[in-house]
Structures are given as C-alpha cells and as structure tokens.
Amino acid sequence: MSAPAASYLPAGLPRPVPEPDGLDAPYWEGTRRGELRVQRCRACRGWQWGPEWICHRCLAFDLEWTAVEPRGTIYSWERAWHPVHPALRGHGPYVVVLVALAHAGGVRMVGNLLGDPLQAVTIDTPVEAVFEAHDEATPPFTLVHWRRTA
Amino acid sequence: MRNVIPTWERSVVGPRSIRGRVAVAGVGETRYYKHGQAPEPEVKLALQAILAACADAGLDPRAIDGFASYSNDRNDPSRLAAALGIPELRFSNMQWGGGGGGGSAAVGNAAAAIAAGYADCVVVFRALAQGQFQRFGAAPPAATASGEAALTFPYGLISPAQRFAMKVMRFLHDHGIGPGAQRAIALASYHHAQNNPRAVMHGRPLTAEGYDESRWIVEPFRLFDCCLENDGAAALLLVSAERARDLRQPPAYLLGVAQGSEYRNAARGHNAPTYASASFTTVAPRLYAMAGVTPGDVAVVQSYENFTGGVLMSLVEHGFLAADEANEFLTLDNLSAPAGRLPLNTSGGNLAECYMHGLELQLEAVRQLRGQSPNPVPGARVAMVISGPMVTPVSSMLLGTEDVL
C-alpha cells in the first residue's frame, strides 16, 4: 500500500488496476517493465490511445501493443490546489500534464510533471517519461510521470 | 468512408423539425438550498417541482402522461406516476451521459414524444439532494481505479474541475485569452443573482477584486469559476403548441434542439481529436439549422456553467463571438441584462442561482420570453439554453415566442 519514498503524490490515491475484461492489461504490464505501450492496428498501422477493442480507422479487431519511445511534448497542463481526495489533504499544489507523443500518431498521455510544483509550465515543452514503481502495492503497479528533457 | 448519407439527405429543416410544434406551458421549482441542506428527501422535492410546474400552467397534474430526465436522475418515472395518481404512463425517458449535458436533450426527447404521438403532456425534471446522496465534487471512495479512471485518478486528476481545466488551459493558450474572460462570466452570474430572490447567492454580490482574490481550485479555475452544488428540484411541462395556447401562460415554443458531440469526443485518456472544445462544434450548427435562426437573432443566452471556461468555449462554438475576440467581448457590461450585447445567465445560473444541474437555465429562458425574468431583456423573442459543456453528449436548444413562428 505504501508508495515509494520518491513518489510524486502521497500514498492513498486510487490504485490503477486493469479492466475486468482485460482490455488495458498489456499497457499496465508494460509500465512494470519500464515500457510505454500504445495500441497499433496490424491492418492499417494506425495508432490508437486510449485502448479499445477495435481500430477506429479500419474497424479491424487486430490491435497489437507497441512499446514507443517515452518522449513527447506538453499538450496541456493544470496546477491542482484544492484537495479532492483525503490523501491529498495538506499536500499542496501539484502539476498534471497532458503529453502528446508525436512519433505515435500524436496520442496523449496524462501524468504528473516532476519538479517544483510551482514551476512555470509552458505548452509544447519537450518531456520524457519517468516510471514510478509501486512495488509494495497489492497488486504492484507503476505510474508514468514526465520531466523536462535535459 | 463510403455509404454515408449525403449531407443534403440529412437535412433537418422541413417536416423533420420540432420547430413550433411543441411548447413549454409551465415551469416550477422548489426552494433552492445549499448542498445537503434540503429538509425534504429528493423524491419529495421532485414531486413538489412537478406540481409547481402544473400550477404555473394551470393544468391538472393528472394530465401528465410522460417523464424525461438526464444524468441518471434517481427518481423513477413509474414511482412518480404512481405517487401522482397518473391514469396512464405513456412515455419515460432517460438521456444517456453525465453532467448537465442532457438538460436540453431531455426537453428535446420530451418534445419528440409529443410530436410523434407517444404522449401528450411530458414533464422534464431534475432533482438533487446531495446530503442524501454523494456529492459530485468529492472523489469516489474507491481504493482502486480501472478503465478511464486508471489513466487519470492516480495522478490526482479526479474531479470534474480537474478533468476540464486541462481542456480550458489549452483553449486559453491557443487563443491568447486572459483571465478577464472567465472573470466576466462569473461576475455576470453573481450580478444577475442579486435581483433574483430564488438565488442561493441573492444578497451575496461578487466584485472583480473578490474574484481575483479567491483561491485557486485548479489553474486556470478559481473558486468563483466553479459551479455550486445544491439541493432542490426543477420541472418543465411540455404540451403540443395547439394545447399550450389554451393554457394560462404565454407558450414558449421550441424552435430547435440538438445533441451529440464531435468525432471521437469520448476517446479515453483525454484523446478527443477536437480537444479544446465544449463539444458543441457539430451540435450548434444543427441547432441553428433546425430553428431557422442565426446567433444575431438570439436575445438572451443561458449557458451551463460547470466552469466558466466551458461557458467561454460554448459561446464561441454557438457563434456569439470569435475566440480571438474573447478578451474584448467578454465584459460584465456586455453580459448583463437588460442592455448588454449578450445577456448571459440572467437568473444567476449554476454559479449563483442554484446548481439544479442546469435545468434552472431552461426555466429562466422560458421566463425571459414571458417577461417574467428577475432580469428581463425587454422584447426578448428568442432565447437559447446551452447544456453541459465539455461532456459528451452535450445539447442545446432554442425557444421562441409566438411571433417568431
């Protein structure tokens, strides 16, 4: 249940679990291996995210999970102040970013932007993924955060 | 893609339009309360609002034969029909989708039932007692998250404000819009609420300084950019245009209703292709085409405020201003009744009258056309309601007076 000492947000937020029908299980398995996986259609080679059972372009039920380079740019962002969950009370502000992966069809991923929670954030800034493993959780899971590319 | 229906065969003008065929004959609401403070259970509030709408119309509640609502209202039409001793239930309808996106669609669904002959007198209602049930703005108590929630909740992106701030931040960035635009929308609602004794914020005015000094909820939303959460109930009574003319109030005729959202709006994890949108880019053109009016014909607008940034995008998508004009156009003067260029949320709306899940906006649009608004726009003949920005499906509607038909 405890988060790693270096976790960006405090322990106690809802833990991600795969959907009961297994749709997104390969994504979460990938994060445990330090991979950022996105759906790609074997028939038309189109990228797809979030996950679905069918390709929205060609309607093939033939999607594979492809590990993509975990880099992108900030598409949008927000700084959250009001604690909407008991685990966030007294924690202070934090930054959530929406990151676009240009090399994977422009699909977008939600994560936290590591670093000073009061930092100025600029849309289009390049970022890279940071995998935050929660090995002690039941079941274990890994979150995907982002930091500015050096 | 092949085999799609050509645009000219999808036209909604002509016989496939609701224009002028159905009217709102009565409106009613309970007293509006702060959340958790209603002294009555939710179903009793619903019944009270329905009876108030009947009294307003001068119609026996036993004439009701249908119910329509949205956002999974908990008050089942069969129970309401039994409670009210309604002789025969002919239509019960729930608009899919959460938030306030279904407010105008529910009116459209009720009107379609009347036009199609399924029912003759349909109530559109919404009731909320959040003390009895869970609040919208608080996180669900679950220990785990799956599906869409798994992609956002562990990162502290949980509440509606947090979900939609991301869209609005991008829109503000794309168009160089400063904080004054959202502030003006908040000030307009509070300004209008001061003349409305029904409003929860009646007697509690908001200044520009008070807005600027309010705390951040999630940037770019301050406290006063966010809707209230309230208890109460509201109802509208719909009948055919012919029947409405024999009732107590001047009919507010439905000119058009449209619902839906853009291509892949619900793509998970914030992947909608048209991302920085209130979801009306395809809905609004269909609404105007059905109603046969243009933005310049609309005298007064009620636009659902979950968050002021959503109103901003809604007004742009309904053609009242270009996004690049927002800094100049969106001022308290321009948004105020009676003489502003675009009187907005003239009862106080979700920010300052009551968060009746937006249905108070439909009531206010009807009252504007009757000249019964607390902030009347003189001579208003066409009124718009925009329901539920940034969710999917959304909906919007146009009402008009007799002389618009």
Interface residues (C-beta under 8 A of the other chain):
Chain A: L9 L13 P14 R15 P16 V17 P18 E19 P20 L23 D24 W28 W49 G50 P51 E52 H56 Y75 S76 W77 E78 R79 A80 W81 H82 V84 H85 P86 L88 P93 Y94 V96 L98 V107 R108 M109 V110 G111 N112 I123 F141 L143 H145
Chain B: G137 A138 A139 P140 A142 A143 T144 A145 S146 G147 E148 A149 A150 L151 T152 F153 P154 Y155 G156 L157 I158 S159 A161 Q162 A165 M166 K167 M169 R170 H173 R215 W216 I217 V218 E219 P220 R264 A267 R268 G269 H270 N271 Y275 A276
